């Protein structure tokens, strides 16, 4: 049987925790995604995207995840952070770009899990000042519909 959710913000913040702060410290910008089921989200983010739990607070159903320099927080819906009714897909109008060393291992894990890809891998070159910055990228949605863009850097070139 599931434990009741902690609703008091002070009690949530001070609840028992496992793990520790990310090695190298906290990033200056870390999105916190409200999720409908923390366990389903953890399975996706850990098992398919390769993130690890730096620390968590199980009672309020919160986890701080890291993958290299990437950091993201997941918190099961609790009524505190929702500014309007949450409707799927969550995060409409935003995609989270995440740079990984290689996208192939993530694509294989998603394929093995038969997880749908939102947009297949493609090579994209973006103009940045007087040069083009390239990346191999694809998009996938997490269990709540957040749109994630995983990117493998291709380098820089002069504009064609």
C-alpha positions in Angstrom: 0.0 0.0 0.0 1.3 3.4 -0.9 2.2 5.8 1.9 0.1 9.0 2.0 1.7 12.0 0.2 3.3 14.7 2.3 1.4 18.0 1.7 3.1 20.4 4.1 5.9 22.1 2.2 8.2 22.3 5.2 7.7 18.7 6.0 8.2 17.7 2.3 11.5 19.7 2.2 12.8 18.2 5.5 11.6 14.6 4.9 14.1 11.8 5.0 16.5 11.6 2.1 18.9 9.2 0.5 22.0 9.9 -1.6 23.8 13.2 -1.8 24.2 16.4 -3.8 25.5 16.0 -7.4 29.2 15.7 -7.8 30.5 19.0 -9.0 27.6 20.8 -7.4 24.2 22.0 -8.4 23.6 23.4 -11.9 22.6 27.0 -12.0 19.3 26.1 -13.8 17.6 22.8 -13.0 14.0 22.2 -14.3 11.7 20.5 -11.8 9.1 18.4 -13.7 5.8 17.6 -12.1 5.0 14.0 -12.9 1.9 11.9 -12.5 3.8 8.7 -11.3 7.3 9.0 -9.9 8.1 5.3 -10.3 7.0 5.3 -14.0 9.1 8.5 -14.6 12.1 7.1 -12.8 12.0 3.9 -14.9 12.0 6.1 -18.1 14.6 8.6 -17.0 17.0 6.0 -15.4 16.5 2.9 -17.4 16.0 4.5 -20.9 17.8 7.8 -20.7 20.6 6.8 -18.4 20.1 9.2 -15.6 21.0 8.3 -12.0 19.4 9.4 -8.8 21.8 11.8 -7.0 19.4 12.0 -4.0 15.7 11.6 -3.4 13.1 12.1 -0.8 10.8 9.1 -1.1 7.9 10.2 1.2 7.1 13.3 -0.9 8.0 11.3 -4.1 10.8 13.6 -5.2 14.1 12.7 -7.0 17.0 14.7 -8.2 18.6 13.1 -11.3 21.9 13.5 -12.9 23.6 12.4 -16.1 27.0 13.9 -16.5 26.4 17.7 -16.4 22.7 17.3 -16.9 20.4 17.7 -13.9 16.6 17.5 -13.6 14.2 17.2 -10.6 11.1 15.0 -10.7 8.3 15.5 -8.2 5.0 13.7 -8.2 2.0 16.0 -8.5 1.1 17.3 -5.1 -1.0 20.5 -5.7 1.8 22.9 -4.7 3.4 23.7 -8.0 0.6 23.4 -10.5 -0.4 26.9 -11.7 -3.3 25.4 -13.7 -4.9 22.0 -14.3 -2.3 19.6 -15.5 -3.3 18.0 -18.8 -1.3 15.6 -21.0 1.0 16.2 -22.6 2.7 18.1 -19.8 5.1 20.9 -20.7 3.3 22.1 -23.8 5.3 24.5 -25.8 8.7 23.6 -24.3 11.3 21.0 -25.2 14.3 20.3 -23.0 17.5 20.0 -25.0 20.0 17.6 -23.4 23.5 17.1 -24.7 24.8 13.5 -24.4 28.1 12.1 -25.7 26.3 9.7 -28.1 22.6 9.3 -28.9 22.9 5.7 -30.2 22.8 4.0 -26.7 19.7 6.0 -25.8 18.0 5.2 -29.1 18.8 1.5 -28.6 17.4 1.5 -25.0 14.2 3.2 -26.3 13.9 0.7 -29.2 14.5 -2.3 -26.9 11.7 -0.9 -24.6 9.5 -0.3 -27.7 9.2 3.4 -26.6 7.9 5.6 -29.4 10.2 8.3 -30.8 8.5 11.7 -31.4 10.9 12.8 -34.1 13.6 10.5 -35.5 17.3 11.3 -35.5 18.4 14.0 -37.9 21.4 16.2 -38.5 20.6 19.8 -37.8 22.9 22.9 -38.2 22.0 26.1 -36.4 23.4 29.5 -37.3 25.2 31.0 -34.3 26.7 34.4 -35.2 29.0 33.8 -38.1 29.2 30.0 -37.9 27.0 26.9 -38.0 26.8 24.6 -35.0 25.8 21.1 -35.8 24.1 18.4 -33.8 22.5 15.0 -34.3 19.2 15.2 -32.5 16.0 13.3 -31.9 12.9 13.9 -29.8 11.1 11.7 -27.4 8.3 12.2 -24.9 8.5 11.0 -21.3 5.6 9.2 -19.6 3.8 12.5 -19.0 4.4 13.9 -22.4 7.3 16.2 -21.7 9.2 16.7 -25.0 12.9 15.9 -24.7 15.5 16.6 -27.4 18.6 14.5 -27.0 21.6 15.9 -28.9 25.0 14.7 -29.9 27.3 17.6 -30.9 28.8 17.5 -34.4 31.0 20.5 -34.2 31.2 23.9 -35.9 31.5 24.9 -39.5 31.5 28.0 -41.7 28.1 28.7 -43.2 27.6 27.2 -46.7 
